C-alpha cells in the first residue's frame, strides 16, 4: 500500500494493530460497531484539537 505525503504512517506492527482492535472491541462490550463509533468520536475530537493548535 502506498502512502501520500499528508497521510500519517503507522509505526505499529500488524500484531499491535490486531491487539489494539481487540482491545477497542472488548472496551465496547464486544460490539464492533460500538467500538468503531467510539473511535470515530475520539478521532473527531483529536482533529478539532489539532485544528485549534494550527490556529495559534
N, C-alpha and C positions, 0 to 999 in steps of 0.2 A: 504494500500500500504506500503511495507517495503522499508527502505532506506539503502543504503550501507554506509560504513564508510566515503567514499570520496564524497558522494552525499550531497550537502547542503540541509538543511531542511528549507522550507519557514516558516517564522514566520508571516503568514498572514491568516486571515480567508477566507473562501470561498467567502464571500461578498466583501472583499477587492480585491480579485483576479478578481472577476467579474467586479468591478468598474475599476480596472486598465486595463482590457481588453477592456472595453467600451471606456475608455479614449484614449487608443492606436489606436483603430479603428477610433474614431472621429478625432484624430490628423492627420489621413491619409485620410481624406475626406470621411470616411465611407467605405473605401475599405479594407476589412480584409486582403487580400493578400498583399497589400502595407504595412499594419501595421506589418505583420509577417516579411516581408523583412527588414523593418526598425529595428525591434527588433533583427533580426539576425545580422545585421551590428553593432548595438550597443553592442551586446554580443561578437562579434569577437573583437571589439575594447577593451573591458574590459579584454578579455582573453590575448590579446597582452600586455596590461598594467600589468597584474599580472605576465606574463612571464618575463617582464623586471624587475619587482621588485624581482622576485625569482633569477635572475641572479646576483643581487648585493651581 
